[in-house]
């Protein structure tokens, strides 16, 4: 399941294991295309935690990572950023990327 998180929760939630955070906004068309794919992966991958951050409501974390375009997917392993993916990515590509870090 994909969880919505806030700026205040980000570090604590993404400090352990493999995490993918989807930075998005409701007005963003590509974000609306990316979101169902992230949700599908969250249902299929038990060993990855999936989060979403609305950049309009929670701008601090996006700014701290220099996120200027959305959707941006930030993948962390044990608290370290290992991938920063900008734009739409299909399910097969995201699965391939996430499997690298298992």
Secondary structure by P-SEA (a helix, b strand, c coil): cbbbbccccccccccccbbbbbbbccccaaaaaaaaaaaaaaaccccbbbbbbcccccaaaaaaaccccccbbbbbccccccccccccccaaaaaaaaaaac
